[in-house]
Amino acid sequence: MSGSLHGKKILVTREENQAKEFSDKILQHGGKPIEAPLLKITCIDQEDTRNYFNAIEKYQWIFFTSANGVRCFFQLAEKYNLVNNKLQTVRMAAVGTKTEKALNAYGYSADFVPAVFNAEVMAEEFLSNFQADSPILLVRGTRSRDILPEQFSQNGVVFDSIVVYRTSFNAAVEAQLNEILKQKDLDFITFTSPSAVEAFVNAANAESNAICVCIGTTTETRARELGFSSVITADEFTIEGMIESVSKYIVGEG
């Protein structure tokens, strides 16, 4: 697929620490990435966080729905001296391959990854294939969706939620974003979360005819709700899947 992006200009809106990986892949496939990181991810330590770590052995499963959640969870685990042997009896679930790789980086593997990388399928497949006899710990961010809590509540699954990171708008990039949009030469705008779509709509003062590229159906739904009509969505909900979907679109367009 090398060269498959044919020099197209592609706006990368994901958080700064993750933007470079996406931009590098766009370059590898012959595209021209332009970064405007619309979101900031900040690890947070709430008042009751220590209690969850002190009682970690009571949980049968820990659910991670993002790589950011993994990173901030283990940052807090180190702060509270959570020793590895306390986690050895706990099973871990990851929403997708990127989250699973984040777990691998800390020396853990995922015992469950859904076939489709979103919370709806994660809940459905878990409830169909596993019996939760002990509480589950959901690792979340301030803007995480409520799909898992709602599904678990409806099905009588006992769980706790720990919020380990905050997602906020990166106001410092607003002027830069609008300068980019004024050039009127973007081909594609990429979004890897509904929050990124919302941040873009709130920050953009200029219109763009660029094609909207979404990492998955949840992000696509939010993009359409907020007025995007030309939308393509990755078949596999990863940045590699996004690049492949753009490549297919370019071939079809040609």
SEKE-570101 format. One record per residue (C-alpha): x, y, z; residue in one letter. Coordinates in steps of 0.05 Angstrom, whole numbers, padded with zeros to 5 digits, always signed. Layout:
XYZA ...
This chain:
+00000+00000+00000M +00062+00044-00004S +00047+00109-00041G -00027+00094-00039S -00045+00163-00012L -00018+00198-00074H +00005+00262-00041G -00063+00279-00011K -00063+00329+00046K -00091+00297+00109I -00107+00334+00173L -00089+00295+00236V -00130+00319+00295T -00113+00267+00348R -00079+00283+00414E -00007+00308+00407E +00027+00247+00438N -00009+00202+00389Q -00008+00247+00327A +00064+00230+00307K +00050+00156+00298E -00009+00172+00252F +00030+00224+00213S +00088+00176+00203D +00042+00124+00175K +00011+00175+00128I +00080+00194+00103L +00099+00121+00094Q +00039+00113+00048H +00054+00175+00006G +00008+00225+00039G +00022+00294+00068K +00001+00298+00142P -00017+00364+00174I -00023+00362+00249E -00073+00401+00290A -00080+00364+00356P -00148+00385+00380L -00149+00347+00446L -00107+00344+00509K -00103+00281+00551I -00084+00290+00624T -00077+00235+00675C -00116+00251+00738I -00116+00225+00809D -00184+00231+00843Q -00200+00230+00916E -00221+00157+00917D -00169+00129+00869T -00125+00100+00924R -00184+00059+00950N -00192+00023+00883Y -00118+00005+00880F -00117-00019+00952N -00175-00066+00937A -00152-00087+00867I -00151-00161+00884E -00227-00162+00893K -00238-00150+00819Y -00244-00208+00771Q -00235-00164+00709W -00206-00096+00692I -00235-00065+00629F -00193-00016+00587F -00227+00022+00530T -00168+00063+00507S -00092+00064+00506A -00096+00129+00546N -00133+00092+00601G -00079+00039+00603V -00023+00091+00608R -00056+00131+00662C -00079+00070+00702F -00008+00043+00706F +00020+00112+00721Q -00026+00114+00781L -00010+00041+00798A +00063+00061+00804E +00045+00121+00847K +00007+00077+00896Y +00059+00022+00895N +00012-00030+00866L +00058-00091+00860V +00051-00136+00800N +00032-00199+00838N -00033-00166+00860K -00053-00160+00787L -00035-00231+00768Q -00102-00259+00789T -00141-00204+00753V -00162-00215+00681R -00158-00157+00632M -00202-00136+00574A -00181-00088+00519A -00228-00055+00469V -00180-00064+00410G -00111-00081+00386T -00081-00013+00403K -00106-00018+00474T -00080-00089+00477E -00011-00066+00454K -00011-00013+00508A -00023-00068+00559L +00033-00109+00528N +00080-00051+00539A +00069-00057+00614Y +00079-00132+00613G +00006-00154+00611Y -00036-00188+00559S -00110-00181+00545A -00154-00240+00562D -00210-00212+00520F -00212-00168+00458V -00278-00160+00420P -00282-00177+00346A -00304-00106+00331V -00267-00051+00368F -00323-00013+00402N -00358-00013+00469A -00424-00041+00442E -00393-00104+00415V -00346-00108+00474M -00406-00111+00522A -00446-00159+00478E -00390-00209+00468E -00367-00207+00540F -00437-00219+00567L -00447-00276+00518S -00381-00311+00532N -00361-00297+00604F -00391-00303+00673Q -00371-00247+00720A -00374-00277+00790D -00336-00220+00823S -00337-00145+00810P -00308-00113+00747I -00267-00049+00747L -00280-00002+00689L -00221+00044+00673V -00250+00108+00643R -00237+00179+00622G -00279+00241+00637T -00313+00236+00569R -00319+00160+00563S -00385+00136+00536R -00435+00101+00582D -00445+00039+00540I -00408-00010+00585L -00437+00017+00651P -00507+00016+00622E -00501-00055+00593Q -00470-00082+00657F -00524-00049+00700S -00579-00077+00656Q -00550-00147+00660N -00537-00147+00735G -00461-00144+00730V -00429-00114+00792V -00376-00062+00774F -00339-00001+00797D -00313+00056+00753S -00247+00092+00762I -00234+00156+00722V -00159+00162+00707V -00154+00215+00653Y -00186+00279+00629R -00200+00296+00556T -00202+00371+00542S -00199+00418+00482F -00130+00442+00463N -00146+00516+00456A -00074+00531+00436A -00086+00499+00367V -00149+00538+00348E -00115+00594+00309A -00070+00543+00274Q -00130+00501+00254L -00166+00560+00223N -00104+00581+00185E -00101+00511+00156I -00174+00512+00137L -00168+00580+00103K -00118+00550+00054Q -00176+00508+00025K -00129+00453+00002D -00143+00397+00051L -00165+00331+00021D -00183+00293+00084F -00196+00308+00157I -00186+00250+00205T -00222+00238+00271F -00205+00183+00320T -00260+00198+00371S -00327+00234+00378P -00292+00284+00423S -00245+00304+00366A -00304+00317+00321V -00337+00361+00374E -00272+00399+00385A -00264+00411+00311F -00335+00437+00302V -00327+00483+00362N -00260+00511+00339A -00269+00517+00264A -00288+00585+00237N -00277+00567+00164A -00312+00515+00123E -00277+00457+00089S -00297+00411+00032N -00248+00358+00055A -00273+00287+00064I -00284+00267+00136C -00249+00202+00156V -00272+00167+00219C -00239+00111+00258I -00305+00076+00273G -00380+00078+00272T -00387+00116+00338T -00344+00172+00312T -00380+00170+00245E -00447+00178+00279T -00424+00239+00317R -00393+00269+00254A -00459+00262+00216R -00498+00290+00275E -00454+00352+00273L -00463+00364+00199G -00410+00325+00161F -00441+00294+00099S -00380+00266+00062S -00356+00213+00110V -00316+00149+00102I -00305+00101+00159T -00251+00049+00170A -00270-00024+00164D -00220-00040+00219E -00225+00011+00275F -00151+00030+00276T -00109+00085+00244I -00083+00032+00195E -00155+00018+00177G -00167+00093+00166M -00108+00097+00118I -00134+00036+00081E -00203+00067+00075S -00173+00131+00047V -00132+00091-00003S -00194+00054-00027K -00232+00120-00033Y -00176+00150-00075I -00175+00089-00121V -00250+00092-00130G -00248+00167-00142E -00195+00157-00196G 
